[in-house]
């Protein structure tokens, strides 16, 4: 019986196992050093905040794995011998594979900061990171977070629930400036600054972490020479593929494991999925490494098809993502860059009082709808996906926006305001204010 071995029990690896089992009776083994059972990584913050237990984050009961004949091994893979298809583990006897799926995830970035390995300094990615954070913050009153991305926001929210003051050191001149356009970034910044105990230090970088006699962090020194006391330092300046233990002469690795469109690596019968995979040829405008929950799930489904005899290429479709900045919901569909690309135009509607923002991107000449960022407004993925796939115009999107909104009462309340703002911005170019089509947009 063919043996499929999966290293990593995150969303990518477990999805691959589930779909292989649905389509075959192959022997399946999942190896993970992090935890025996699969859990929802995005829920780690809620354990720290006391909203749920670790057991609550496990989507499947313990009997699920036996019922589906999936073996679980909690151990660390020390070496992979690709010639004889053998995995050498720290404590378990060697395991032979016929097909190998590498779903080894990411690790927090470290950029060689002086003091980055002191006690009380860490990232937040794994269950072990969460356990370490519980110990590291037990008596903390002041914390520094380096990097202003989504993981940093989650960590800040966690710390504030323990009444630990948080200072963000953000290298850019605005929050998440490498991703969000200016207006969007300012909306997030205003929302974050409403929370007591949270301070944003823009255009500020970490120079050094200072420790006490027990080698525990007690302060940071910034590149501007300022010394800021703290008892905890969170390193949230992104993540990178967790592939150091796989580097050698055989497996092709750049930042991640190089894969083809079917997720196969350069070695026969070896595949890579999820955060650790790097596409040799990126799909359109998508990044070669996609470290997002839903793309990991899609890669797991894709590789399962191939391993079960129905080879397919990974085709994720239109880019989308969602997140929360404390209480501010964020969604994006299509590509909204931090600055307009050539040939693009934008329409922004916002309500600062209610913390609502819609940021539309469309083609300047054809008016084809290209993308949207939304804040404080929950939209329907399938509707925007349809508009992107059918090359809908910005006018069609504005006219039918209520179809995309989860809360029809919201759109009914702001419909006229959004349309009038759109018309006002583009009246001279497309003369919407004087024709019958504009009148048809207004609520009846």
Steps between C-alpha positions, in 0.01 A plus 500: 500500500640839402610704801445877493690686772420862583739710708295769673150491646382852418210580270699401187618161619174398666292606199725290276454200732121540513462522124740213432294288737175602325641387165710196593593232752869598501688477827532854644735622774518858630816599690512815713734616774264780603195310622346160449160630393413757237376833638387834364812716498296818462334428835821503705439859610163407651663240725729766644207738541302237691222466242563129434717207599752329274262205466236740365730587208513138375242459219500119527453267793788266584312202355480672160853390411448133589163497325660630182808278534744793516808437715638786710862520610616776734871527436762713329632406155876538512592384150336395176677240286343546157696216338348226713188703592562489873431754774729499802331629816628610839328230708303278263635223278562605138190525280491400133283696257381450144371855468621786722309824561693780668259728685746636754360853529678820602710646778516860629761718332811606687729753339811466713399757761740512792329327791233326291562170680464632857229368729174689456558549126296295254269476201150353483428222254480162671339343805847498659521876438169545679617296799823701508307828483291391798820459703679805360218745579405371844634806685535741209365854510654645183545329165664596171374357171733522202311511170152624425331215312205277580687278746617812682141622536392161636784503751415855608136408558611199704733705719248777565257245645767437768533876565846501344579828324616457141731712285519422128828571319401542134768560240267665247338844515156348542346180632540203263621744240644230278152355449230763559439824309526821701131552582458137602809509717384818673164337576677210671737733684213705642325185614810362672572828677157490663617215723648605832846364562596479131760735350613508136856614425515558124829520311671332793716189491654266750875534548565286807330309780651555845489229766544475876751275678276199437502570125136602501387797293464822699507770228546568131712762332366642174703611200430858609675425828195494726493248784152357576456281811314170454477148634387336177595543132280357226668446163223517239688624193351228280573130464715290267481135387614252764742314273841520665502130595427406137786692342761288326618398157186338360183698580476830312443780753517878467293673766261204493491158334480559126193334349335459160134588431397153625692566825767241422859570601808417294533156665263224380204428730567807716252788529485823700187690604399791718730761651819316404426471126648747251368489145765505228258692281254715700135491399425841347548777756500260793814473709726195456452419872143525632485476878124519542265249665266449205779458243653230719165320502472528121852365453411203720199420282706542182787272598254233616349486150843451346610232745174312444551482124316807373780754458392865504677832524455740789260772386398719794292744295455863605698625795303562817571523870340613824619599845412705806682794649353468850131581427553624144422236236704505181439322171674525165405361158732537203821701528486830685862612507637752746539740207300517176651317204517655155157505335311460830247737653341491844181593678502528879194535718542525874318587818758584767246519780377144444842374383378388157701509179459366146802532271426404137765454230406497130650551158530867416400454134261204488359544853543125558477424872835369629493481879358623829607544862222518757522602865220464752270348236468127444466408132412179313796326341300326227356829370835675464653186354226502234557867417874443464450192281249675272699825465215703646519879476539722803157643417344151516670433833381829653150447367475149645711537813210402722525148349846464654416626848416260781288770663241640254398763754851643491488554126149639511618754756811613307397423141418855393810639670732252326346560157506876536865490608584283199316732262657811649850362456451399135236743376725686257636185337193282461222754565299269721321780678288596197399176336220254564738224605604699807136546600447126473765450768308691763274309739142480385 
